[in-house]
Amino acid sequence: MIQPARSHVACAACALRKFCFSSVGTDTAPATHVPLVQRRRLRPGEKLFTKGTPLNSLYAVRAGFLKTCALMPNGDQRILGFHIMGDVLGLDAIASGTHPTEAVALNGCEVCEIPTDRAERLMNGRASIATHFRQLLSEQIAEAGDRIVALGAMSARQRVAGFLLDLAERWASRGYSPNEFDLCLTRKEIGSYLGLTFETVSRTLSFFDAQEWIAIDGRHVRIRNHEALRNALLEA
């Protein structure tokens, strides 16, 4: 099966694509073509932004993976999000004007950077872009609410099943296979994201493998039975 070109998929699935393919102007006035996007490459472990730094840009993942983390009082990190191509980072800093988390590259990756002053200028001139941006904010709030519910009410098996199904859906929406992909995170990082221990994540993945719901080799996962995972997610 021929997969779409990576750059084409990244742009088509990107939540900020309307900013990239629009020109500064208004809905009624002629547009002025101003470059909005800069590309930035990150090495594995390199930070895109840190907690407390001013919000100067929004970022869209073009290639690779990143994680966003909260720093706990004892110095530990709690993973709040993992991001693949097309995802947006920086929206949670809009209210305060500073980043409440830090974003770290999980591998060599590339992001598209849109300065906030240019994005605001574009939104002020184009109502459709402003509407799209409000939708992005609403979606992120809804996703955060869903995650709080999941952490408070779901069992370990439900959380891990939901994690795998969500990742499969995200890859599928970008034109890739929902059945076979690499995990973005280590077992320990998945545990941090799901509120589980490393041992519980490993044991649950091994259980799914033994049941032949998935086949797992290191970080590579092949989902063999989507229906079984959906049933596990819905179990009482």
C-alpha positions in Angstrom: 0.0 0.0 0.0 1.4 3.4 -1.0 1.4 5.9 1.8 1.0 9.6 1.2 4.0 11.8 0.9 5.1 12.9 4.5 5.1 16.6 3.8 1.7 16.4 2.1 0.2 14.5 5.0 1.7 16.9 7.6 0.2 19.9 6.0 -3.2 18.4 5.2 -3.6 17.2 8.8 -2.2 20.3 10.4 -4.6 22.2 12.7 -2.8 25.5 11.7 -2.9 25.0 8.0 -5.4 27.8 7.5 -2.8 30.2 8.9 -0.1 28.9 6.6 -2.2 29.1 3.4 -3.8 32.5 4.1 -2.4 36.0 3.5 -2.5 38.9 5.8 -5.4 41.2 4.9 -9.2 41.3 5.6 -12.3 39.6 4.3 -12.9 42.6 2.0 -9.5 44.2 1.5 -6.7 42.9 -0.7 -4.3 40.5 0.9 -0.7 41.3 1.5 1.5 38.2 1.2 3.6 38.0 4.3 5.5 34.8 5.2 3.8 33.5 8.4 5.7 30.3 8.9 9.2 29.5 10.0 10.5 26.0 10.3 12.6 24.8 13.2 14.4 21.5 13.7 14.9 20.0 17.1 17.3 17.3 18.2 16.2 14.4 20.5 15.7 15.8 24.0 15.9 19.4 22.9 13.2 21.7 24.4 10.9 23.7 22.1 9.9 25.9 25.0 10.2 25.8 28.8 7.8 26.6 31.7 7.5 30.4 32.3 8.9 31.5 29.0 6.8 34.1 27.1 4.4 33.0 24.4 5.8 34.3 21.2 4.7 31.7 18.7 2.3 28.8 18.1 3.9 25.5 16.9 2.6 22.8 14.6 4.4 19.5 14.4 5.6 18.8 10.9 7.6 15.6 11.5 8.6 13.6 14.6 7.2 13.5 18.1 7.2 15.8 21.1 5.9 15.6 24.6 4.5 18.3 26.9 5.4 18.0 30.6 4.4 19.7 33.9 7.2 20.1 36.4 6.1 18.8 39.9 7.3 20.4 43.1 9.6 17.5 43.9 11.3 17.9 40.5 9.6 15.0 38.7 8.0 15.5 35.3 4.3 14.6 34.6 3.6 14.1 30.9 0.4 15.9 29.9 0.5 15.3 26.2 2.3 13.6 23.3 2.2 15.2 19.9 2.6 13.8 16.4 2.5 15.5 13.0 -0.3 18.0 12.6 -0.7 18.7 16.3 -0.5 22.2 17.7 1.5 23.3 20.8 1.3 26.5 22.7 -2.4 27.1 22.9 -2.4 26.6 26.7 -0.2 29.7 27.1 -2.6 32.2 25.6 -4.5 33.1 28.8 -1.4 34.0 30.8 1.0 34.9 28.0 3.6 32.4 29.3 4.0 28.7 28.8 2.7 26.6 31.8 4.5 23.5 30.6 7.6 22.5 28.7 7.8 20.8 25.3 10.5 18.3 24.6 11.4 16.6 21.3 11.2 12.8 21.6 13.2 12.3 18.5 14.7 14.4 15.7 11.7 16.5 14.7 10.6 19.6 12.8 8.0 22.1 13.7 6.4 25.0 11.9 6.5 28.2 14.0 3.8 30.9 13.6 4.6 34.1 15.5 1.6 35.1 17.6 1.6 38.8 16.5 1.2 37.7 12.8 -1.4 35.1 13.7 -3.4 37.8 15.6 -3.2 40.2 12.7 -4.5 37.5 10.4 -7.4 36.7 12.8 -8.3 40.3 13.2 -8.6 40.6 9.4 -10.4 37.4 8.6 -13.4 36.2 10.6 -13.2 32.7 9.2 -9.6 32.3 10.6 -10.7 33.6 14.0 -13.6 31.1 14.1 -11.2 28.3 13.2 -8.9 29.4 16.0 -11.7 29.4 18.6 -12.6 25.8 17.5 -9.0 24.8 18.1 -9.2 26.2 21.7 -12.5 24.5 22.3 -11.2 21.1 21.1 -8.2 21.3 23.4 -10.4 22.2 26.4 -12.7 19.2 25.6 -9.7 16.9 25.2 -8.3 18.0 28.5 -11.7 17.3 30.2 -11.9 13.9 28.6 -8.5 13.0 29.9 -9.4 14.1 33.5 -12.4 11.8 33.4 -10.3 9.0 32.0 -7.7 9.3 34.8 -10.4 9.5 37.5 -12.7 6.8 36.4 -11.0 4.2 34.2 -9.1 1.0 35.0 -5.6 0.4 33.9 -6.8 -1.8 31.0 -9.2 0.9 29.9 -6.6 3.6 30.0 -4.1 1.5 27.9 -6.7 0.4 25.5 -7.9 4.0 25.0 -4.3 5.1 24.5 -3.8 2.6 21.7 -7.1 3.3 20.0 -6.5 7.1 20.2 -3.1 6.8 18.7 -4.5 4.5 15.9 -7.2 7.0 15.2 -4.7 9.9 15.0 -2.5 8.1 12.6 -5.5 7.1 10.4 -6.6 10.7 10.3 -3.2 11.6 8.8 -3.4 9.0 6.1 -1.4 6.3 7.7 -2.3 2.8 8.9 -4.4 2.5 12.1 -3.2 -1.0 12.5 0.6 -0.7 12.7 2.7 2.1 14.1 5.5 3.0 16.6 4.7 4.2 20.0 5.9 7.8 20.7 6.8 7.1 24.3 8.6 4.6 26.5 6.7 2.4 28.9 7.6 4.8 31.7 6.4 7.8 29.8 3.1 6.1 28.9 2.7 5.4 32.6 3.3 9.1 33.4 0.8 10.2 30.8 -1.9 7.6 31.9 -1.3 7.9 35.6 0.0 4.4 35.9 3.3 2.8 37.0 5.8 1.4 34.5 5.1 -2.1 35.7 1.3 -1.7 35.2 1.8 -0.5 31.6 4.2 -3.3 30.7 1.9 -5.9 32.3 -1.2 -4.6 30.5 0.5 -4.5 27.1 1.8 -8.0 27.7 -1.8 -9.1 28.6 -3.2 -7.6 25.4 -0.4 -9.3 23.5 -1.2 -12.7 25.1 -4.8 -12.3 24.2 -3.7 -11.6 20.6 -5.4 -8.2 20.6 -2.1 -6.7 19.7 1.4 -7.8 18.7 4.1 -5.7 20.3 7.9 -5.7 19.6 9.7 -3.0 21.6 7.9 0.2 20.6 6.4 -1.2 17.5 2.7 -2.2 17.8 0.4 -4.0 15.5 -3.3 -3.9 16.5 -4.8 -7.3 15.6 -8.2 -6.8 17.1 -9.6 -3.3 17.3 -13.0 -4.6 18.5 -11.4 -6.3 21.5 -9.7 -3.1 22.5 -12.9 -1.2 22.2 -14.7 -3.7 24.4 -11.9 -3.4 27.0 -12.3 0.4 26.9 -16.0 0.0 27.6 -15.7 -2.7 30.3 -17.3 -1.9 33.7 
